[in-house]
Amino acid sequence: MKHGKLFVFSLMILIFIISCGNKDAKNIISIKNASAEKLINSFTKFENNFMLRSDIADNGYEQLNFFLTDYDIQGPKVEKFLQSAAPFIDSVIENKIGVTSRFINDKKAQAFKFSYAFNNILQNEEKTDVINIVMGQKNIEAASPSIFNKAFSIPAQDLGKALALIAPKEVPANLNIDLTYNTLRTFTSIQPDKASQKRYDKAQGILYKHAVITRNGDTYSIVFNNDDIVKFIPALVNAVKNDNRIKALWNFYENLFEKEFKEIEEKFNTEIKDKIKECSFTEELIVKDNLVIKDICTVSTKGKEIVHLETGIKNYENPIDGMTYTLNITDPKLIDKDTKADIISFVFATEGTITDTTAKIDYSASMSVTNDTEKSSLSDIDMHYYFYADTTKQNDNFKIGMDATAYNGLDGKDKGTKQVLMNIAMQALGTVEKAPDIIIYKVDTIGMDLKTPDTEQYTVQLETDASVIYSKNILEDIVIPNDTVKVLETKVNEWQAIKDEITANLNALSTLLNL
């Protein structure tokens, strides 16, 4: 869910933040900056109120617990499945076997810490750590204390070297990535730092340098210069690859897929540049109360539109209520043909209300592919996601869920119609409790329905003792053994001894399984 919101933020920011030299352009950028700031503040307020996002990004704690207490599964083939699975599931419930994961941002120790553990999986042991990881400013350490009483350690800037040892044929020897604590902290930021923003501004300045801007009331119409588009793309790539939030990740993938990156660059210089010069690029901006309410960008060739990107925000006081995003892409090779084949259409929309104590959010997304080529049976997918929390109530005040439907296009005389391939729906119900320093979500039931038309329908109902905790304070630390194995310095014969010890410990633990 966080990643989904960051995608929305990034998309809106990219469209809103533009810099150029003439008077109308400066007015546009001022409006867009104000719009972006208001939008970001609204979403940040939601995440702070219901997930303590800013606090945990600075210093904090997250924990997830899951225990199954009862279950009911219905469907045509369930009986056969339960004959073999029911004894195992019943044992999990009877012995109260569960899962706990924890995440810590320890600002004082300058470390991100992760832990994944089983509860009551072993006899006479309440919690068994499966893996504990500490990513500090100098080293990355990982340990499974129940299996091996030492931590494996590599320098935080040398993950690439460790991967090259594991898979020398797939990973280049010079691969590197900076995973120090300070670098990882930048990944949690929504906005770029000043240096990164300056590079984005420079790229946008290139884009709008020779743009023709006309104004009619609250509507701005912009026609971009094709040579500026060609210059803008590498400037934008440079801004993205040096963005403080993703620079380390970009460098990692650029080294890992060096050949592919060079091929893309070569294709841009030899093919894409010429195709860009054959297209026209426009933008239409509609403003109300000095805020952007609609932004439409298009790409056309030979007089026909091949890309249409449209975003809109209805109400900046509550932007989640009526935010829309639409993207349509048509294959340029087919614009001379009387067909809608190979058209990709994506629509994203939101509605709801966010206050300090209540969040009621609905996201919907749909993607369709007009597929006359018979390359794929999937033509459409519709998705719906919802989140409800009300901290003013005591009971039944939390609900989260999603449903999705996949379609295919029919051939022959029914071409152009849709047939449902599958429908799946999931929902979790429970309560939310909020205090100044902590938020606790408790999940009592999880339901899932799976339908395939005219064939099968399955229903799963789970009773759970589950919770998600967000805290400004570190409720329980994650401990790593003091003794370490320095991965990059360990010799082959030493690895064999380590392997033998781990194997022996696993065999011993297998006799203690609480199943």
N, C-alpha and C positions, 0 to 999 in steps of 0.2 A: 504493500500500500504506500509506504514512504517513497519507494522508487517511482510509483505511478504519479505521485504528487510532484516530485522533483522534475519529472518529464514535462508535466503541464506548466510548471514555473518556467523551465528553460525555454519551452516553446513560446510562451507569451512574452518573455523578456527579449528573445531574439527578434520578435516582430516589433516590439515596442521601442527598443533602444536604437535610434538612428541619429547620425550626426552629419550635418552638411553646412554649406557656407552661406546660402542666400537667406533672406529674411523669412520667407515662408518655411524653408527647411528648418531654421532655428526654432520657429514656432512649433513645428511638428515635433521636433525632438524634445522640446520642453513639455509638450502635452503627453508624449509617450513616456517620458521619464516619470512624470507625475502619476500616470496610469499604472505603470509597472510597480512603482513604490506602493501604491494603494492596494494593488492586487496581492503583492508579496506580503504586506502587513496583515492582510485578512487571513491568508492561509497559515502564516506563521502563528497568528493568534489562535487559530483552531488547533494546531499541533501542540502549541504550548499549553492550552487549556485542557487538552485531552490526552496528551502523550509526553508532556514536559520536554518537548524537543530541544529548545534552546538551552535548558538547564543541563540535560544529559549530554548535549554536544560540548558543553563546557566541563562538566564533571557530574557523573551520575551512574545509575544502575538500572538494568532491565532484567526481568526474570520471567520465564515461562514454565509452568508446571502442568502436567497432564496425567490424570489417572482415569481409567475406564471403570465405571461402576455397574453398568448394565448395558444390554444391547438387544436390538430386535432387527432382524434382516429378513426381508420378504422378496420373493422373486421366483421365477420358474426353475432355476437351477440351484437354488440356495440349499435345499435339503442335502444334496450330495456334497456341497462345499462344507456344510456344517458338520457332517459326519467325521471329517478329518480335522477341521479347524476348531470346532467347539471346545474340545478338551483343552487345547492350548489357551484359547480366549478365556475360558472359565478359570483356568489356573492363574492367569494374569490378574483377573479381578479378585479372586480369593486371596492371593498373596499380596495384593495391593502394589503390584509392580507398575511403576510409572516412569516418566521422563522429566528431567529438569534441565533447562538450558539457561545460562546466565551471560550477560554482557556487562562489562564495567569500563567506564571511561575514568581512569584514575589520573586526574590532573597532577596531583602531588607526586605520584610515582612516575609520571610521564609514561603511561602504558595503557594500551587497550588490552583487556583481558576477556577471554571467552572460555566457557566451560559447558560440556555436555555430559550428563550423568544419568544412570539408571537408578531408580529407587527400588529397594528390596529385591533386586535381581539375584543377589547372592544370599545364602543363608547367614543369618546373624549379622548382616551388614545393611544398615539403613540406606546408605547412598554409596554408589560405586562410580567414580569418575572414569568416563570413557576417554575423554581427551580434554586437557587444559592447555590453553595457549595464551602466552603473554607477548605482546608486540610492543617493545619498548623503544627508547631512543637509540640504543646501541645494538640490541640483539632481539631476535625472535626465538622464543623458547616454547617447546611443546612437549607435553608429557602425558602418559597414561599411568598414573601411580600404582594402580592395581595390577598392572601387567609388567611394568618395568620401573624401578625406583630411581631412575635418572631422567633428566630432561635433555632433549635434543636441542642443540643451540646452533644458530647460524647468525652472522652479522645481518642487521636489518637492511643493509644495502646490497646484500649478496644472495638474494633468493634465486636469481637467475643461475648462479654457479651451482646451487644445490639441485635445481631442476635439471641442469645439464648432466649432473652425475647420475640422476635417475633415468633420464631418457636422452642420451647423448646424440642419437640420430635425429630426434625431433626438435631438440632445443639447441640453438647455437651457443657456442662456448662464451661469446661476449654478451649474452643476454643479461640484462641487469634491470632492477627496479628498486626504487627507493621506498621502503616500507617502514621508515622510521616514524615514531609517534607524531612528531610535528608535521610531517608530510601527510600522514593519514588524517590528522585533524582538519586539514584543509578540505578533505572530501565531504565533510559535513556542512560546509558553508553553502548557502544558497547564492550569494552574490560574489562576483569576482573581486579580487583585491585591486588596488589602484593601478598597478602596472598592467594587469590583465585587462582591465576596463579601458585603459589607454590604447591597447592594441585593437580592441573591438571598435573603439571610436575611430581609430585610424582606418580600419577596414571599411567602416560605414561611410567615412568621409570620401573614400575612393568611389564607393557605390553611388553616392549622391552628387558627386562633383559636377557632372554635366547633366543631371536630371532636369527634366522640364516639369515644373510644378505649377498647376493652376488651381485657383480656389473659387468655389461657388458656395457662399454661405459657410456652412459647417462641414463641407465636403472638399477634401483635397484630392486632386487627380495627379498622378505622377507617372511619367514615362521615362524609363531608365535608358541610359546610353549603353549600347552593347559593348563597346570597348571598356567601359567602366565595369561592366559585369565580369568580363574576362579578367580584369585586374583585381576585382574584388574577391574572387573565389580563393586564389592563393593567399591573399591577405587575411581572409577569414580563417582559412586552415591554419595559418601561422598563429592567429590569435587563439584558436581552440587548442592547438597542441601545446601552447605555452600558458594556457589558463591554469592558475594556481590550484584549482580544484581537481584537475584531471591530468596535469602534466606528467606525473609519475606513471600513471596508467597508460597514457598515450605512448610514452617512450618505451614501455614494456612491449606493447603490441607492435610498435613500429620495428623494434628489433626482432621480435618473434616472427613477424610476417614481413620481413624486409623486402623480399622478392615481390610480394603482392602490392605493397605500398609503391614500389618503383613502377610496377606495371600500371597502376592507377594514374600516377603522375605522368607517365609517358602517354597514356591514352588521352589524358586531358590536353597535353601539349600538341598531340598529332591529330586528334579527332574532335574532341569535345569543344575546343575553342572555335573551330569552324562552324560547328552546329549552333553554338551560342549566337554567332553573328548572323545566323539565318532566322533567329527568333526575335520576338518583341516581348519586353518585360514591362508590366505596369503594376501600379498599386493605387487603390482607392481607399481613402481614410475618411471615416465619418466621426465627427466629434460632437460631444454634448457636454456642456458645463466644463469645458477644457479637459475632458477625458475622452479617450478613445472608446467608442461603443461598437465600431465595426471596422475591420481592416481586411481588404481583399487584395490578394496578389495573384497575378496571372502570367502565364507564359503561353505565347501563341506562335504558330508557324504557318505560313501560307494562308494567313487569315483565319485559321481555326485554333481554338483554344486547346492546349494539350495539358496544361497544369492550372488548377484553380485551388487556391488556398485561402480560406476565409475563417476569421475568428471574430467573436463578438462577446461583449459583456453588457448585460442589461442593466445591472444595478451595482455600482461600486461600493455602496454601503453594505451590500450583501452579495458579493460577486459570484458566490457559488450558485445563486439562484438565477440561472439563465445564461451560463457561460457555454459557448458553442465553438466547435472546431470542425471544419470540413476540408477534406482534401480529395480532389479528383485528378487522376492521372490517366491520360490516353496515350497509347502507343503511337508515336509520330509516324511510323511506317504505314499506319492504317487510315490516316486522315483523308486520303484521296478515295477511300472506299466507302460505300454506303453500308457501314456496319458499326456496331457498338462493341465489337470483339476486343478483348484484352483491355477493358477499362477497369481501373481499380478505383474504388470509392471508399472513403473512410469518414465516418461521422462520429464525433464525440460531443456529448452534452451533459450538463449538470443542472441540478435543481435542488433546492433545500434551504435551510436556515442554520446559521451558526451564531450563537451567543456565548457569553462567558460560561453558562451552565448547561446549554443544550446544543446538540448537533444532530441535525437530521439531513442527511446527504444522500442524493441519488446520482450515480454516474451511469451513463449508458453509452455504449459504443457499438458500432456496426461496421463491418467491412464486407464489400461485395466485389466479385470479379466476374465480369461478363465473359464467359468462357465458351466460345464457339470452336475452340481448337481441340476439344476433347482430351486435353492433356491432364486434366484433373477433375475429379467428381465434385470437389468442394467448390461452391460458388459464393456462398454467403455465410457470415457468422454474426449473430447478435448477442451482445453481452450486457448484463445489467448488474450493478453493484450498489449495495446500500449499507449505510452506517447510521445507527441511531444510539444516542446516549443522552441521558438526562440526569444530572447530578442533584437535581432538586427532589427527585423521588427516591424512595427507599428500596422498592422491589420492582422486578421486571422492567428495568430502566436501561437495558442494553441489548442491542440486536445488530448483528452483522451478517451479511449474506451475499450471494451472487447466483445468477442463473445465466445459462448460455444455450443458444440453439444454433446448430449447424445445419446448413441446407446444401442441396446440390441442384444444378440446373438440369432440366429434363431435355432429352433429345427428341428429334422427330417432330411430330405435329404439336407437341406440348412445349416446344422450345420457348424459352422466355419465362416459363413458370418455375416455381420452386417446390421442392419436396424436402420435408424435414428428414435429416439424417439421424440426428440425435438431440435430445434435450437433457440438460443436467442442471440441477438446482441444489444449492447448499445453504444452510442457515445455522447460526449459532445464537443461542439465547442465554441471557444471564443477567448479572447486575454489575453496576459500576459504583465504586466508592471513592470519593475524592477528599483529600486533606491538603493543606498547603504544601507539604513536602512529598506527597506520594499519591499515586492513582492506582487502584486495583480493579481489574476487570475479572469477574468470575463467570465461567461458562458452565451451565448446568446441563444443557442438551445440545447435541449437534445432529442435524438431520440432512439426509441427502436423498434425492430422487434422480433416477436415471431412466430415461425412456427412449426406446427406439420404435418408431411407428409400426403398428400391426405385428410386432414380433415379441419384444420383451420389455418388462418394466420392473425395476428394482427399487426398493425403499430400504434405507438404512437409518435407524434411529439409535443414537448413542446417548447414554446417560453418563455424565462425566463429573469429576471433581478437578476442574482445570482453572487456571488463572494466569493472567498476564499482569506483571507489576512494573510500574515506572516510578523511580524514586530519585530525588535529588541527592540522597545520601547513599553511600555504599553499604548495603545491608549485610553482605557477607563477602569476604575477600576470596579470591581464587589463588590457590597456593601451588607453586611449582617446586619440585625437589631441588635441594641445594646442589647436589652432584649433577654435573652436566656432561654430555657427550658432544664435543665440538665436531659437527658433521663434516665440515670441510677438511678437518685434520685427521679424521679417523681412517685407519688403514683397512685393507680388505680382510685380513685375518681377524681384526677386531670386530668387524661387522658380523662375521660368522659366529663369533662368541656371543654377541648381542642377540643375534637371531635365535641361537640355541636357548638362551636364557628366557627370551620372550615366549618361545614355543613351550618350554617346560612350564612356565607360569600359566599360560593359557590352558594347558592340559589339566593343571591342578585346579584352576578356577572352574573348569567345566564340571567337576564333580560336586561343586557347591551351588550350582544353578538352582534357583528357587522355582523350578517349573516341573 
